[in-house]
């Protein structure tokens, strides 16, 4: 098939998932055309079946806000017509679903019919999409999609709760390439971070408010009093200064490293003992699934779709949002009991196997096949 994938090119989960999906489809022989404004971060290898089409947004003094959606729809039209795409799969509703609707109408005038599949990822529904400014367009363009998928049961329910959706939303959970994350940690790297054999805790995100990274610092400050440990923050974002100043206030700054945005997260996971995800909401929590694939148990909140991947008392622990004391207690319990920790590590890997790329990608292919009998 010739598939157009539209996504955000950044480190965010939706862009990562879309890129990994495109790469997997290309490996299976499909021709994949990425349409976005920058080379996606995980699109870091050559594959003869992968094409990248950059959306350029010309500026003009009149534009206080350059019209990205118009540029995106026009690029979609160009790619559909010149590459005879079989379908468009857009990740994250805003503005990809509405731009796809526009592109679909335009190519229809030329006698081309292109199915549009929209995958909802989370904040396009729960934070941004719900905003009155966007809601009518989001509702309309989701309803106009030929198929809609959500990355968790929770997100499916949230979407029905927030918007008047007249169609079925199919749940296709996010996936992970398990083989890529089954790495043995490099001892020398571990020693750089934890020279005296301390435990290594990890948080990775875009450090937005919804992640509540202050809770990560507070949990760590409780843990370090009982278990010698270090904390790694991977990623970057608006809440970093808040986390930094809180860690100074709590006297744990020297035990924490902010290592910035990292492409090779699997190398860091391979030396980590525990992943912390304190979010107020996660439609899925792809970062937690990647941690589990690497055999790193997860202490998380029970928000959104997290209970669909993190099994309380088996792969990690769940606690109510903001319940720092409970999360700290669970972290200390796990980190100070070698046997318990290693059984959780194994459970985490087993659980991630259920979300392996080889199980989930065929579900997307099956969905595509409903619209195009060319697989
Ligand atoms: O986590 C973020 O804020 C980024 C966001 C995105 O759209 O890239 O992530 C969302 O999509 C991911 C992939 O489906 C999910 O794993 C994340 O849980 C979801 N984030 C939220 O719901 C806050």
Boltz pocket constraint, residues with backbone or C-beta under 6 A from the ligand:
constraints:
  - pocket:
      binder: B
      contacts: [[A, 11], [A, 12], [A, 13], [A, 14], [A, 15], [A, 17], [A, 92], [A, 120], [A, 121], [A, 122], [A, 123], [A, 124], [A, 151], [A, 174], [A, 206], [A, 208], [A, 210], [A, 281], [A, 282], [A, 283], [A, 284], [A, 285], [A, 286], [A, 287]]
      max_distance: 6.0
